Amino acid sequence: MLLKPALKKNEHFYIKTLYKTKYWNGKNMEVKVLINSPQKDSDIIYATGYSCLDPIAVIDVDNEVYGFFPSTEIGRAVKSSYCKECLNLNQAGAKTSHPEGAAVLNWLKKHDINKISVPYTFPVAEADFLRNNNIEVNPVRCLYPNRNIKREDEIEKIREVSKKNVEIMDCVKTLLAECSVNADGELVNRGAVLTSEDLQNFIFEAFLHRGLQADSVIAASGVQACDPHEAGHGAIHEKEAIIVDIFPSDRSNHYYSDMTRTFCKHKAPQALQEIYDAVKEIQIQTLSKVKNGADGKIIHKEVQAFFVNKGFQTCREGSELYGFFHGTGHGVGLDCHEEPRISSGGSILHTGELVTVEPGLYYPERGAVRIEDLVVVRDDCAEVLTEYEKQLVID
């Protein structure tokens, strides 16, 4: 399959002379339909190059995209989307309880098309409406299976977000370094106890000034850091792990980056330092294994075996998990979590994919550590996009 070329402004994702269909009778074409808000379905952003809050309808016929936009959006969509044609949703589906579905139905009938593919997330009411009007609706798990292989212009967008992410992580480290410690072992910033919420707000403000956005960030310390997706709350203490995981997207092009570092204010307890050293060692080793053709399942098993050989067991006690109990990595692009995966259910890696490498260990009695870089899979190596020092202790 041909990879999509680099884009120019107002240019569709695809060069139509390369992808032009031989037939226009609905018989020999793959027809994909999406109905949703682009902000809730990144496939719509991928197909149209356009984002808004309101629902839109998209018809992709052999890679030629037709978009139905509300009247409040169509002017901007004509100027900035990749659609071959932008149509007014308010006119095409007017006076019905299914405006998006009616617009799609009328277009399909006009072009003698009666079979479509839709994502698993397609609205049930719209699917029923189309089926009741003799359209065969086939849900598929992945409408764009090659979306995880990025063009160089996509990689460049993510590289720019990643550079900003590294800047922000360095600002976090500087803030922690400037903190003093009170008699209770709490970090103090400008006369006030530093909390996880303070650190999160500091990061959000840094995002804002750099044209980035995120619904959440992780700045969790102590026992809270043992829950990988705990955002963190309350005072931050010295001599405890502080896991900072930041994963913003660009406000204009919507591409993500993702990175994690673990810090400790002042000398780390020996148990925490041992965990950190093990995670750092295997994280660096794993970076060297990421390349075209590498098997995500095998890489993940090797990380698991490394920890076991180092004496770091993974176990469950009741509902609590300890040790290394999440995947080694996940894809990043228009979603923060997408294909491919480096995990027990992982797949073969391919040149042009972006994936995180983020082993971690979590023990409430000893401490928690996660170190994460975002990399591009290249033919013979991994290109690190979030290259930043890996140092636990901050004095």
LINFENHU-V597161 format. One record per residue. N is the residue number from 1. RES is the residue in one letter. OMEGA is omega in whole degrees, -180 to 180 (NA if undefined). BURIAL is 1 if it has 16 or more other ideal C-beta (glycine too) atoms within 10 Angstrom, else 0. D_FIRST is the distance of its C-alpha to the first C-alpha in whole Angstrom. Layout:
BEGIN
{{N,RES,OMEGA,BURIAL,D_FIRST} {N,RES,OMEGA,BURIAL,D_FIRST}}
END
This chain:
BEGIN
{{1,M,178,0,0} {2,L,174,0,4} {3,L,-179,0,6} {4,K,-177,1,9} {5,P,174,0,12} {6,A,-173,0,16} {7,L,167,0,18} {8,K,-179,0,21} {9,K,179,0,24} {10,N,180,0,23} {11,E,180,0,20} {12,H,179,1,17} {13,F,-171,1,14} {14,Y,172,1,12} {15,I,-168,0,13} {16,K,178,0,14} {17,T,178,0,15} {18,L,-171,0,11} {19,Y,-175,0,11} {20,K,-178,0,14} {21,T,180,0,15} {22,K,-175,0,17} {23,Y,175,0,19} {24,W,-180,0,21} {25,N,178,0,23} {26,G,-174,0,22} {27,K,-172,0,21} {28,N,-176,0,18} {29,M,171,1,16} {30,E,-176,0,15} {31,V,179,1,17} {32,K,180,1,18} {33,V,176,1,21} {34,L,175,1,22} {35,I,180,1,26} {36,N,168,1,27} {37,S,177,0,29} {38,P,180,1,26} {39,Q,178,0,28} {40,K,-178,0,28} {41,D,-176,1,24} {42,S,175,1,22} {43,D,178,1,19} {44,I,176,1,21} {45,I,180,1,21} {46,Y,-176,1,17} {47,A,-172,1,17} {48,T,-173,1,20} {49,G,-173,1,21} {50,Y,177,1,24} {51,S,173,1,27} {52,C,-178,1,30} {53,L,-176,0,32} {54,D,177,0,33} {55,P,172,1,30} {56,I,176,1,28} {57,A,-177,1,26} {58,V,174,1,22} {59,I,-179,1,21} {60,D,-178,1,17} {61,V,-179,1,16} {62,D,175,1,13} {63,N,167,1,12} {64,E,-167,1,16} {65,V,177,1,18} {66,Y,-176,1,22} {67,G,175,1,24} {68,F,-173,1,28} {69,F,173,1,30} {70,P,-175,1,34} {71,S,179,0,36} {72,T,-175,0,36} {73,E,-167,1,33} {74,I,179,1,32} {75,G,179,0,33} {76,R,-180,0,31} {77,A,179,1,28} {78,V,-177,0,28} {79,K,-167,0,29} {80,S,-179,0,26} {81,S,178,1,23} {82,Y,-173,1,20} {83,C,173,1,21} {84,K,179,1,21} {85,E,176,0,24} {86,C,-175,1,27} {87,L,-177,1,29} {88,N,-178,1,32} {89,L,-178,1,32} {90,N,177,1,36} {91,Q,-174,0,37} {92,A,-178,1,34} {93,G,-174,1,35} {94,A,173,0,39} {95,K,174,0,41} {96,T,177,0,40} {97,S,178,0,39} {98,H,-175,1,36} {99,P,-180,1,35} {100,E,180,1,31} {101,G,179,1,31} {102,A,178,1,33} {103,A,178,1,31} {104,V,-178,1,28} {105,L,-179,1,30} {106,N,-180,1,31} {107,W,-180,1,28} {108,L,179,1,26} {109,K,180,0,29} {110,K,-177,0,30} {111,H,174,1,26} {112,D,178,0,27} {113,I,-178,1,24} {114,N,-180,0,26} {115,K,-178,0,23} {116,I,171,1,21} {117,S,179,1,19} {118,V,178,1,21} {119,P,177,1,21} {120,Y,-177,0,24} {121,T,-178,0,26} {122,F,-178,1,26} {123,P,-178,0,30} {124,V,-178,0,32} {125,A,179,0,34} {126,E,177,1,31} {127,A,179,1,30} {128,D,179,0,33} {129,F,-179,1,34} {130,L,179,1,31} {131,R,179,0,31} {132,N,177,0,35} {133,N,170,1,34} {134,N,172,0,32} {135,I,177,1,28} {136,E,-176,0,26} {137,V,-177,1,25} {138,N,177,0,23} {139,P,176,0,23} {140,V,-176,0,19} {141,R,-175,0,20} {142,C,-180,0,16} {143,L,-176,1,15} {144,Y,-174,0,12} {145,P,180,0,11} {146,N,-178,0,9} {147,R,-178,1,12} {148,N,175,1,14} {149,I,-171,1,12} {150,K,169,1,13} {151,R,-180,0,13} {152,E,178,0,16} {153,D,175,0,18} {154,E,179,1,18} {155,I,179,1,19} {156,E,178,0,22} {157,K,179,1,23} {158,I,177,1,23} {159,R,-180,1,25} {160,E,176,1,28} {161,V,-178,1,28} {162,S,177,1,29} {163,K,178,0,31} {164,K,179,1,33} {165,N,178,1,33} {166,V,177,1,35} {167,E,-178,0,37} {168,I,178,1,38} {169,M,178,1,38} {170,D,176,0,41} {171,C,177,0,43} {172,V,179,1,43} {173,K,180,1,44} {174,T,179,0,47} {175,L,180,1,48} {176,L,180,1,49} {177,A,-178,0,51} {178,E,-179,0,53} {179,C,169,1,54} {180,S,-178,0,57} {181,V,-179,0,58} {182,N,-175,0,61} {183,A,179,0,64} {184,D,180,0,62} {185,G,-180,0,59} {186,E,176,1,57} {187,L,-177,1,55} {188,V,179,0,56} {189,N,179,1,55} {190,R,174,0,57} {191,G,-179,0,60} {192,A,177,0,58} {193,V,180,1,56} {194,L,178,1,53} {195,T,174,1,51} {196,S,179,1,47} {197,E,177,0,47} {198,D,-178,1,48} {199,L,177,1,46} {200,Q,179,1,43} {201,N,175,0,44} {202,F,-180,1,44} {203,I,178,1,41} {204,F,179,1,40} {205,E,177,0,42} {206,A,175,1,40} {207,F,-175,1,37} {208,L,-177,0,39} {209,H,-179,0,40} {210,R,177,1,36} {211,G,-180,0,34} {212,L,179,1,33} {213,Q,176,0,33} {214,A,176,0,34} {215,D,-179,0,35} {216,S,171,0,37} {217,V,178,1,37} {218,I,172,1,39} {219,A,-173,1,42} {220,A,-178,1,44} {221,S,177,1,47} {222,G,-179,1,49} {223,V,180,1,48} {224,Q,-179,1,46} {225,A,179,1,43} {226,C,171,1,43} {227,D,-169,1,41} {228,P,-178,1,38} {229,H,172,0,37} {230,E,-177,1,41} {231,A,-179,0,41} {232,G,177,1,45} {233,H,178,0,48} {234,G,-174,0,51} {235,A,175,1,53} {236,I,-176,1,51} {237,H,174,1,53} {238,E,176,1,54} {239,K,173,1,53} {240,E,177,1,50} {241,A,173,1,47} {242,I,180,1,45} {243,I,179,1,41} {244,V,-177,1,39} {245,D,-177,1,36} {246,I,-171,1,34} {247,F,-179,1,31} {248,P,170,1,31} {249,S,177,1,28} {250,D,-176,1,29} {251,R,-177,0,30} {252,S,-177,0,29} {253,N,170,1,25} {254,H,177,1,25} {255,Y,-175,1,23} {256,Y,160,1,25} {257,S,-176,1,27} {258,D,176,1,29} {259,M,179,1,32} {260,T,170,1,35} {261,R,177,1,38} {262,T,-179,1,41} {263,F,172,1,44} {264,C,179,1,48} {265,K,-178,1,51} {266,H,-171,0,54} {267,K,-180,0,54} {268,A,171,1,52} {269,P,-177,0,53} {270,Q,-179,0,53} {271,A,178,0,51} {272,L,179,1,48} {273,Q,179,1,48} {274,E,177,1,47} {275,I,-178,1,44} {276,Y,-178,1,43} {277,D,180,0,43} {278,A,-180,1,41} {279,V,180,1,39} {280,K,-178,1,38} {281,E,-177,0,38} {282,I,177,1,35} {283,Q,178,1,33} {284,I,177,0,33} {285,Q,-176,0,33} {286,T,177,1,30} {287,L,-178,0,28} {288,S,-178,0,28} {289,K,-178,1,26} {290,V,178,1,23} {291,K,180,1,21} {292,N,178,1,17} {293,G,179,0,18} {294,A,-178,1,21} {295,D,-179,0,22} {296,G,178,1,23} {297,K,-179,1,25} {298,I,179,0,27} {299,I,-179,1,27} {300,H,178,1,29} {301,K,179,0,31} {302,E,176,0,32} {303,V,178,1,33} {304,Q,-178,1,35} {305,A,178,0,37} {306,F,-178,1,38} {307,F,179,1,40} {308,V,180,0,42} {309,N,178,0,43} {310,K,179,1,44} {311,G,179,0,46} {312,F,-177,1,44} {313,Q,173,0,44} {314,T,-176,0,42} {315,C,177,0,44} {316,R,172,0,45} {317,E,-173,0,48} {318,G,178,0,48} {319,S,-176,0,46} {320,E,177,0,45} {321,L,-180,1,43} {322,Y,178,1,43} {323,G,-179,1,42} {324,F,-171,1,38} {325,F,174,0,36} {326,H,-180,0,33} {327,G,178,1,30} {328,T,-179,1,29} {329,G,180,1,26} {330,H,178,1,24} {331,G,179,1,21} {332,V,178,1,22} {333,G,175,1,20} {334,L,168,1,21} {335,D,178,1,23} {336,C,176,1,25} {337,H,177,0,24} {338,E,178,1,21} {339,E,3,1,18} {340,P,179,1,18} {341,R,167,1,22} {342,I,-170,1,24} {343,S,178,1,27} {344,S,175,0,28} {345,G,-174,0,25} {346,G,-175,1,23} {347,S,176,1,19} {348,I,179,0,18} {349,L,-178,1,17} {350,H,177,1,14} {351,T,179,0,14} {352,G,175,1,14} {353,E,174,1,16} {354,L,-176,1,19} {355,V,175,1,22} {356,T,170,1,26} {357,V,-169,1,28} {358,E,174,1,31} {359,P,179,1,33} {360,G,175,1,37} {361,L,-173,1,40} {362,Y,179,1,43} {363,Y,-178,1,46} {364,P,-178,0,49} {365,E,-173,0,52} {366,R,-180,1,50} {367,G,-178,1,47} {368,A,-180,1,44} {369,V,168,1,41} {370,R,176,1,37} {371,I,-173,1,35} {372,E,170,1,32} {373,D,173,1,29} {374,L,-175,1,26} {375,V,170,1,24} {376,V,175,1,20} {377,V,176,1,19} {378,R,-175,0,18} {379,D,-173,0,18} {380,D,-175,0,22} {381,C,174,0,23} {382,A,174,1,23} {383,E,-177,0,24} {384,V,179,1,27} {385,L,-179,1,27} {386,T,-177,1,30} {387,E,-179,0,32} {388,Y,-175,1,36} {389,E,179,0,39} {390,K,-176,0,39} {391,Q,-176,0,43} {392,L,-168,1,45} {393,V,173,0,48} {394,I,180,1,49} {395,D,NA,0,53}}
END
